[in-house]
Every structure is written in C-alpha cells, then in structure tokens.
Amino acid sequence: MVASRRGSGSIVLPSGQTMAIHTRTHDEDELPHATKKTMADHLRKYESLFTLTPQRMRMIVEAFKDTLELGLQKPEQIVPMIPTFVFGWPSGHEVGDFLALDLGGTNLRVCLVTLQGEGKFEITQAKYRLTEEQKQDDGQKLFDFCAECLKTFVDTNLADESGAVSLKPGETLPLGFTFSYPCSQEKIDHGVLIRWTKGFGAGATEGRDVAAMFRQSLEKYKLPITLTALINDTTGTLIASHYVNPRTKIAVIFGTGCNAAYMEKMSSIDKMKNLGINDDAEMAINCEWGAFDSFQHEHLPRTKYDTIVDETSNKPGEQAFEKLISGRYLGEILRLVICELIDEGVLFLGQETYKLETPYVFETAFLSLMESDPTDELLMIIGIFTHFFAVETTLAERQFFKALAKLIGRRAARLSSCGIAAIVSKMGYLDEGCAVGADGSLYNKYPGFADRVHEGLQDIFGDKGKNIVTYHAEDGSGVGSAIIAGEQSMTSHMWLLPTFSPAMTKIRKDAGLYATSNRYCSVSRKKERRKV
C-alpha cells in the first residue's frame, strides 16, 4: 500500500471490502511544513479570487435591483418577492401578551412576548435544538415536534397549579408562527412552502400549506391555541425593529441563511393589482433574496469552491446568493481551499488529515474564532487544528488560515451590503437615510461583519453610504411575530386582547380584508369594530 499525500490510503481485502488506513509517512520528529514564502504566494492567489472591487459591487447592485423589480411584477420568479399581507407599520403603542413560535435554521424557539408600548417589550422563551434527522425526516413529524415543544412551554409557563390553562369557554391563545422558509401566501394565516432552504429537506412538505400541517399537529396535542399569523422571520424582524426604532425601513437576516424584508407600496406590486387594494397602501415584502442569481449564475463572483458547495448541496443550482454569504457555507468554503492545498502537497505533509475530509466539518464558528485570535502565536488556531483535526501547524500556516478566513468573511459581508444597497436604491432611501434592523448569528457574532457591511455600503454609494446604518435587532423574529399575531386578534375575542392602535389594520379594513375564522376573506363591510 502506498500512503496518500494526506497520510491516508486504502487496501482491498480478500473479501472484497476496502479498508481505509491513516498513517504518518514521515518518521522524523519535525514534520515538513510549507514555508512562509509559499503561504504568502498562495494567499495572493486567494486575495484575487475572494476580493470584491467597488465597481463589481455596483454592477451586482444594478442586477439585484432588476431582479427585485421582476419579482414584484410577475409571480413565480427566482427571487419571488412574496407579499406577506402585513399592512403598514406598528405604532409603537401596542400592548398585550402573545405567544410566538420561531422555526429557524438551527433552533426552535417558543416565546411569550409582553408588549409594553413605547417600543418596549419583555420576553420569556425556551429554545430547542433541531437535529439533522428532524430537518430531513417527514414534514408532519417536524410540525409534531414543534407542537410538542409548544405544549411543554405552555404547561410550564401558563398553566395554573392544577396544570390547566385558565380560559373562558371557546377562548384560545393567539399564536404567531415565524416560519423562516419561502412560502407563497394569499392570506396571513396560510402559506404554501415553495422550497426548503438552509439545508432542510423534510419530505412531503414542499407545495403544501404548512399552516394547515401545523394546525393538524396542534389538534393532535389538544392545544387551545389558534394560529393567527404565519410570518417569515425577516418580516417579523422588520415589524419588531420598527416598533423599537421607527427609522427602520429594512430588515435583514444574516445567519444560517440570509434574507431581507421591507415595506412596499401596493402601486409597485403589479402582480397584486387584481386585489383592488388602494395604491397608497403599504405591504411588507419578504424578498427571499437568497435565491438571487440562481440557476443562470450570471452576476455573482463564484469561485470553483463555491461551485463545489453548490453542486454537492441538497439543492444544486438554487440559493446562489445564500451559498456565498450565509453561515451554513462559509466554513465549508474554507475547508475546500485547505483540502485543495493538501492535495497539492502544500499543507500537512506526513500528517493524518482524514478528519478534514468530511464535508461541513469545518464550522463557520471556527472562522470567527480564527479572525478574532489576538495572540502573537495564534494559539486559538493551534487549538482548533489540534483539538478538532489532530494536525500540527506552523505560525506561517496559521497566519495564512487567519488571512483566508478574513477574505471569505469579508466577501460575505460586502455581498450582503450589495443586497441592502439594492433595496435602498430602489426605494430612494439614500439621501434621507434609514436604519436597517439586522439579526442572525453571522451579523451578531462574526467579528467585524457589521463594520464590513458599512464599508461596503460606502464603497457602493460613496460618503452617502454613511446614511444607511445597520443595527442589531434584538430578538426580532419572536417579537415581530407576536406584534402581528396581536394585530390579527383585534378582529376576534381571544385571550388577553391588547389595546392596539389601528395603525396596522386600517388599510386592511379599507381594502375589505378581514381575519375571519382565521382566514383572510374579502368582504363588503363599512361598520368598524370597536376595541374591546
């Protein structure tokens, strides 16, 4: 048997089975390593691959704007620009207690949100980790798990000493369901899943009404809960961010996936003209911009590593923008570069590197740690490669890894700024400026990500780019979902009805769109409902 340059090899046994063997091929105490000059030469190559110039960014922004416009004009576009049936902004004076369920890319959260008015709120929440099996198993089982967790939360936080929830006959608890995946909606408590993203692939779900599936799970666990609103996490972040900071015009998520939402005038949504809603009305649009440049790949600067990530994913060709910037994929991009250099005989000669050969084993959190390593010897990076991958590194190699992580992370942030710039430019927000509520693990935890987004906006717009300011949207998806759920409960007698300003319902009433029996239907009715 001849060992590979990765210090691994295989032999075929008489039985026909293949046995993998991992061994060092060098007997000396000192393992061969790439020199500082060699690593510097390679770094220059990757700098040219992963660096985005301001000119290229402006070209991407123009293509992005065209794609957003197309999604507003016609249904079933690659970037679908999904109408959410959330009309207008909250007033900031909404009060009351509401449940929210948030199914994200990594965790399931159950929240009890107390809106206190004046942009203030309190939240009690529980988090449940999603396993890879749950993400790929039958969709109804996934919603059963959601309902089971919801039952546990209600029993723990809302039940009395006897274990029962105190409700009047026929009364239910209103729930806003934050569902972080693209759905087509014709009413606010309904949504047909267009496609899974963020690595999900639960079967028998795409093309079905996920709200109906979840109601089936609620019935299975006999929960006294009414699903009043199905909301994308980015839409929830938009509403919650404006509730806290009225200068907010856009919301973005940069985490396991990526997305944006903003408020659009009905006059600009050609594909909804048949509803007869007043042109001056505003509706929140869920962009689902992770799909930008999918399939044709005409605008984004994809490297061969990005192509490999795409082709080996569970959705080849789809979510092209997301695969360049989201937290699910950045670590894998760096791992592919490392494996290429191992194959070329540049890194880890004579060492066992099989632990690095598993896809997605190199987490994006490692890039964050590598970039933030403050020590001269880069001890954090030593720990990552020694503890998780059992390989030794030189200082020159560690410096290279840190610089490579910075290149990949910076590209992600600058591409993210292109998406924000496209909405800013389309809506004419640049001169007056606006705030952008941002959430997600990448934005919140990756060192320097927000600063690089701001740097990118200035590279695109010049000094006026300083008028666009992103900020951390505290718990946007849970709070926003609760605000919208509360707004829906104004039209029926439900638990803890809030004192709500009619700001978000006036447009819907004027258009004849009511939440009746938990469905939006168009009715002809002039008499206004009074607040309870």
N, C-alpha and C positions, 0 to 999 in steps of 0.2 A: 504494500500500500504506500502511495506517495501522498504525504500530507499536503493540503492546500496552503496557499499563502495566508489563509485566515487561521492557520493552525488547526485545521479540521480536515477530515476526509471520510471515506466510507469504503467498506468492503462487502462483497456479496458472499453470503454464507452458502454452504452446500444445499441448505433447504430452499434457497432462492430468496431469502429475506436479506434486506440491506441493513447493515449495522453502521451507524454513524460513530466516528471516533474523533475526539477532540484532544489535541496534544500540542505541546510546545515543540517547535522544530529547531530550537536553538539551545545549546547546552551551557552557554556562557552565563555568568551571573548578570552581565549587562545585556539587556535586550536591545536590538537595533531600533533606532528611532529616526524619524525624519528630522532634518536639521532645521534651524531657524530660517535659513535662506529658502529651503524647499517650501516651508509652510507659507512664507511671505509671497512666494511666486504663485502658489495655489490661491491664496487669498485675493490677489489681484484679479484672477480669473472670475472668482465668485462675486467680487465687487461689481464687475461689469454685467454679470448676469442678474443680480438682485437689486441694482440701483435704478431708481426711477427719476428721470430728469423732470423739471417743471414743464417743459414743452410736451413731453409724453403724457404727463398728468392732465394737462389741459385738453389734449386730444381724447383721453379717456372720459373726461367730464362731458364733452360735447356728445360723444357716443352714448353715454349714460343718459343724458337729457332726452335724446331722441327715443331711447328705449322706454323711459318712463312715460313719455307722451303717447307712444304707441299702445302701452298697456292701459291708458285711460280711454283711448279711442275705441279699441276693439277687445272683445273677450278672448280668453284662452291664449294669451300671449306668453312668451317665455318669462318675462317679468310681469306678473299678472295684475299688479296694481289693484288689489282686492278691496272693493267697497266694504266697510265694516258695519254700516248702519248705526254708527255712533255719530250723532249730530251735535256739532258745536262744542264749546269749551265748558268745563265746570266753572262755577262762580267762585269757588274757594270757600263758600259758606256752608257746604253740605255737611250734615252731621248724622250720626247713627252708627249702629253696629252691623257688620255684614261679614259673611263667610266668603272666602276666596280659595280656589284650588288652582295650583300652578304646576302644570306638567311641562317641565323643561327638558333640556338635553341630557342632564346628569341626575337631577333630583326631582322628586315630587314634593311640593310644599302644600300644607294646609294652613290657612291663615284665618284668624278672627281680627278684623280691622275695625277700630273705633275711630270714625271721622269726627274731629272736634271743631271743625270750622277754622277759618282764617289760615288755611293751608296746613293745619296741624293734624296729626293722627297718632294713634298708638296701635301696636300690632302684637298679637300673640301667635306664634307659629310653631309648626313641627315639620321637620324635614325627613324624607325617606329616600334612601339611595336606590336608584334603579340599576338592576343588574343587566348585563348584556343579553342574557336569556330573555328577560322581560321585554327588551327592546325588539327582539326578533320573533318572539312567540306570537300566538294568536292575539289579535287586537282586542277581542272581548275579554280575554284574560287580563290584559293590561288595564282595561277600564274597571274590571272587578277589583283589581289591586287598588286602584285609585279610590273606589268606593269603600273598600275595607279600611284603608288608612283614614278616610274621612270619618267613618263610623268611630274609629278609635279616638280621633281628635274630639269629636262631638261628645262622646261618652266621658272623656277626661276633662273637658273644659266647659261644657254647657249643661251637663246633666246634674240633677239635684241629688240629695243623699240617697234617694231610692233608686237612682240610676236612670231616671226618666228625664226627658227634656220637657220643661213646662210650656205647653202650647194650648191655645184655645182650640175647640173643635174645628177642624178644617184648616187650621193655620199651619204654615210651613216656614222653613228657614230659607231666605233667598240666597242663592249662591252664584257668584261669578266664576266661570271656568276659564282660566288662562291656558289656552292650548297653543303651543309655540310652533305650529306647523301650518303650511299654507292650506287654507280652506276657501272654497267658494261659498259666499253667503248671500242669501236672499232675504234673510231676517236675522235679527241679532242673537236669537237663541237656537240657531241652526247652522250647520256648517258641513259641507261635503269635503272630505280630505282630498286634496289634489295630488299630493305626493308626500311621502315621508322625507325628512331631511335629518341632518345631524347624526347620521349613522343608524337611524331607526329603520326597521323593516318589518314591523309587526304585520302578520298576514291578515287577509280578509278585512282590510280597513280602508285602503285607498278606493276612492269612488263611493264611499258610504258616508252617511250622516253620523259624524262622531258624537254629536249631541244626543241623538237618539240611542246610540250604543251606550253612552254613559247613563242615560236615564234608565235603561234596562238594568244596569248594574246597581243604580240607586234603589230600584224596586227589589232587586234580589236581596239587598241587605236591609230592606224595610226602613229606609232613612226618610224622615219627614222633611225633605229638602226639595226645593224647586230650583232647577237650573234656569236662571233668568237671562243670562248673557254668556255667549261663547266669544271670548276675546283672545286675539293674538297677544303675546307678551309685549310686543313692541307698541301696540295700540294702548295697552294698559299703562306702559311706561310714559307714553305721550300724555295721557289724561292725568296721571298722577303727578308728573313733572310740572304740568301747567297749574295743577291745583296748588302746588308748593311755590312755584315761580312762574307768574303769568307772562314773563318774557319768553317762555319756552314755546317754540314753533315746530320743532322737530324732535323726534326721539329715535335713538339708535341702540341696537344691542350688538355688542362685540364679545361673544363668549364661545361656547361650543359651536354655535352657528353665528350668523350675522343677519341683520335686518334693519329696516327703517320704517317709520310712520310719520305722517304729517297731516295737516288739515287742508283739504282741497275744496274749492268752490264747485258746486254742482254744475255750473255753466261750463266747466272744463272737463267734465266726465261724460264724454259723448255716449259711451255705452250704456248710460243710465237715463238718457233723455226720455225714454218711453214711460218712466215712472211719474213724470209730470211734477217733480219736486221743484220748488222755487229755485231759480238760477243763483240767487244770492245766498242760499243755504250752504253750509259747510259740512262736510262729512270727513271723518278720519279715513285715510287710505293706508292700508297695510301693503307696503311695496313688495315684500318678498324679493328683495334685490339680490339675495344670494345666488339667484339664477342668472344674473347679468352675464352676457357673452357665452352662455351655454351652447353646446352643440356645434356652432359655427366657429367659435374661438377666433374672432376677428380683431378684438380690441385689447385684450389683456396680455401683458408680457409674460407668457407662460414659459418656464424652463422645462428641460427634459424631466426634471424631478417632479414638477407639477403634473406633467403628462402621466408619469407613472402612478402618482397618487390618484389621479382621475381614473385611469384605466383599471386599476386594481380595487377601486371603491365599489360599494354596493349599488351605486348609481352612476355608471360611466357616462360621461358627456354632460351630466347635469350639475347644477350648483357650482359653476365655474368660478364665480367671484368668491363664494364662500370657501372654496378649497384653497384659495391663495391667502386668505386673511383670518380664518377662524381658528379658535384654539384647538379644535379637534385635529387639525392637519399640520400646524407649524412644526411640531416635534418630529413628525414623520418626514417632512421635507429635509430637516437637518440630518436625520438618520440615514436617508438615502444618499446624501452627499458623503457622509462618513463611510458608508458601505462601498461607495464607488472608489474612494481613496484607499480603502482596504484592498479591494480587488486590484488596484493599480500598484500595490506594493508600497504605498506611501506611509500608511499607518499600521501600527501594532504588529509588525513583523514578528513571527515566532510566538505570538500570544493567541490564546483561545478567544475567539471573537464571536462564537455562535450565539451568545446572548444578545448581540446587537442585530442579529439577522431576522428576528421576529418583527413583523410589521407592527407599528404603533407602540412598540415597547419604549420608545424614547418620548416621554411625555412633554408637552409644551411647558409644563411647570419646570422642567429641567432647564429650558432656555431662559426662563425668568430668573432662576437661581444663578445660572452662569453669567447672565448680564449684570446681576447685582452683586457678584462676588467682589468684595472690597480689598481682599488680601493681595499682597505682592506676589505670593506664590500660587495664588488662585486655589486655595485649599478647598473651597466649595466644589470646584470642578474635579479636583482629585477625588473627593468623596463620592461624587456621582458616578464616575467611571470605575472606581474601585469597588464600591459597595454594590452597585446595580449590575455592572457588566464585567467585573473581575479583570480589568485591564489596567496597565500602568501607563502613565502619561508623562511627557516632559513639559517643562514650562512653555517651550515654543508651541507644542501641540495645544496646550491649554489656552494660550493666548489666541491661537487660531480658532479654537472652538468658541471662545467668547466673542471674537470678532464676527464669526459666521452667524452666531445666534443674533447678534445685533443687526446684521444685514437682513436676515429673514424677518425679524420683528419689526424693523424699520419699514421694510417694504409693505408689510401688512398694514401698518398704521397709515402710511402715505396712500395706499389704495383705498383705505377706509375714508380718508379725507376727500377722495375723489367722489365717492358716493354722496357725502354730505354736501359737497360743493355743487353737485348736480341739482339737488333739491333747492339749495339756496339760490342758485342762478335761475332755475325755473320759476320760483315763486317771487323773485325780486326782493329778497331779504337783505342783500349785501349792504346797501347804503345805510339803512336804519339799524342793521344788526339784529341778531337774535341769539337766544340761548338754545342749546341742544342738550336735552337730557340723555345721558348715556348710562347704560348698565351692561352687565356681563363680566365674567371673570377676566377676560383679556383686558378690557378697559380698566377694571378696578385693581387688578393685581400685577399686571405685567409692567415692569419698571419703564417709565418714560413713554408709555404708549400714548397717553393724552397729550403730552408735550409734542410728540412727533405728529399727531393729528393736526395740532395747531400750526406747527411748522409747515405741514403740507398745505393747509388752507392759505397760508401766506405765500407759499410758492405759486399757488394757483391764482390767487386774487391780488397779490401784492400787499401793500400795507392795509388795505381794506379788509383783508382776511382776518385782521385782529378783531373786527366787529362780530365775528362768529365765535362764540365761546361755548365749549362743551363743559359739562359738569356731571358729577356723579349723581345719578337719580336714585335716591335711597329707596330700595325695595319697590321699584316702580310697578312690576307686573302684578303683585299681590294687591297693592293699594289701588291701583288704577282699575283693576277688575272689580274691587269692592265698590268704588265710586260708581261705576257703570251699572253694577248689579243693583245698587241702591236707587239709581235713577230709574231703572226699569220697574222697581217695586212701587213707584209712585202710583201706578195705574191699577194696583190691586191691594187688598188688605193682607199684608204679610207681617211677619214678626218684626218688632221694633222699627216701625215705619219712621224714617227720618223726617226732619224738617228740611226739605230740599228746595233750593231755588229752582224755578222752572227754566233756568238758562239752557239746559241741555235737552229739554223736552218741548220747548215752544215750537221749534222748527218741525219736529216730528208731528206735533198736533196740527200745525198749519197745513202740513202735507197730507194729513189724514192717515198717519202711520201710528198705530197703537200697539201696545203689548197686550194682546187679548188671549186668554187661555195660553199664555206663554208663547204666543206666536205673533209676529207682525202681520197685520192684515190692513188693507186699505179700506177705510170706512168713511162715510159722509156724516160727520157729526160736528156741530158747532159748539154745543154746550161744553164748557170747560169743567174738568173735575176740580174739586176743591181739595186742598191739602187736608189730610186727616190730623 
